[in-house]
């Protein structure tokens, strides 16, 4: 049976460098290593052109080229007879290779060095497996993705009406359909140019409320580009989470930052944008302890689940924003111990009884509800009124208010705070406290 490029998928992960052999017009050979080879289709590959002037000159002078690819799982080698077709430095293919190269090299601090000059496209004339003098490892068998399971996971997400149910269903779908037990959902905060962890599974600490810069690492690259980014061998790179994570939860009160969840033994990572209507609202991030974990069909499944979740979150946001306020009914004063809440305006961080809870938009929303509760004596609020009130200071609040409320509610629960936010209907929440409130909202 003749080999196809799709049979060599494990060779295109950049785990083991490929080798390109060229010759000048007068026959002088030259051999170089390549960091990235991408499959374009069943007849073409694209090679990253970064450093090698001699290789590039040879290809232009003599388009007949030999390429050696190595399977990162089994160690099998394949000899490809290829011919130069054209070079591209713009367009979707170039952007895909450049983005993957940048994301991978950023892990080892070389994103400014390993820049793609062009992507050289070659036609593949023949593929030959190289005989090995020793036995190579057998590829571990993996069950194909279950389409019925994927269909059911999509339907479950589609049926959800609230942000927490949508995010939980997405994470559950990742686990049930693909079997991955470590995953995060991060929501984009355009006001502060970052992404905030709003849901997680499989980590010792949930990391809810942890943040990363909006353009940093795999997650930032996926959010900025709207493309899926993966690194399938972390053995040679510095793990992104170690660069941004904090060591102890105790530092939250002083740093107002939450430790990013870490799977310290991760060997593969993938970041999938949550996009609906051409707008990226967040990122689904999945990790595995297995090398070369994320196959092409895994990537496709994650993109399907993430797309469905993004659409569901968008619909939920619109419906919650339309909820009409009810007649405010004053409530009796709470009894019990006093609860002291401090709000710092410079970053909208909120502390309850000295314990850091959250910052940014979520912090602003809690301050608003507390102010209304103290001044008007009511405890029920709508997304619509919060959106209008916060929008004067934060114009970007028009998007993702539901997920900010979800983050606030979960952080209060996680910290076992004497304040709770309870969902009571579409676009409506109730503030519950274990005692009278004292709000200091004038801090800087």
HELIX and SHEET records of a PDB file:
HELIX    1   1 UNK A    5  UNK A   12  5                                   8    
HELIX    2   2 UNK A   53  UNK A   61  1                                   9    
HELIX    3   3 UNK A   92  UNK A  106  1                                  15    
HELIX    4   4 UNK A  147  UNK A  159  1                                  13    
HELIX    5   5 UNK A  163  UNK A  173  1                                  11    
HELIX    6   6 UNK A  174  UNK A  178  3                                   5    
HELIX    7   7 UNK A  217  UNK A  225  1                                   9    
HELIX    8   8 UNK A  234  UNK A  236  5                                   3    
HELIX    9   9 UNK A  240  UNK A  244  1                                   5    
HELIX   10  10 UNK A  249  UNK A  251  5                                   3    
HELIX   11  11 UNK A  252  UNK A  255  1                                   4    
HELIX   12  12 UNK A  296  UNK A  321  1                                  26    
HELIX   13  13 UNK A  361  UNK A  376  1                                  16    
HELIX   14  14 UNK A  383  UNK A  391  1                                   9    
HELIX   15  15 UNK A  395  UNK A  398  5                                   4    
HELIX   16  16 UNK A  401  UNK A  414  1                                  14    
SHEET    1   A 7 UNK A  29  UNK A  34  0                                        
SHEET    2   A 7 UNK A  18  UNK A  23 -1                                        
SHEET    3   A 7 UNK A  64  UNK A  70 -1                                        
SHEET    4   A 7 UNK A  77  UNK A  88 -1                                        
SHEET    5   A 7 UNK A 118  UNK A 129 -1                                        
SHEET    6   A 7 UNK A  44  UNK A  49 -1                                        
SHEET    7   A 7 UNK A  37  UNK A  39 -1                                        
SHEET    1   B 6 UNK A 211  UNK A 213  0                                        
SHEET    2   B 6 UNK A 194  UNK A 201 -1                                        
SHEET    3   B 6 UNK A 182  UNK A 189 -1                                        
SHEET    4   B 6 UNK A 279  UNK A 288 -1                                        
SHEET    5   B 6 UNK A 268  UNK A 276 -1                                        
SHEET    6   B 6 UNK A 229  UNK A 231 -1                                        
SHEET    1   C 4 UNK A 355  UNK A 358  0                                        
SHEET    2   C 4 UNK A 349  UNK A 352 -1                                        
SHEET    3   C 4 UNK A 339  UNK A 344 -1                                        
SHEET    4   C 4 UNK A 437  UNK A 443  1                                        
SHEET    1   D 3 UNK A 380  UNK A 382  0                                        
SHEET    2   D 3 UNK A 428  UNK A 433 -1                                        
SHEET    3   D 3 UNK A 419  UNK A 425 -1                                        
END                                                                             
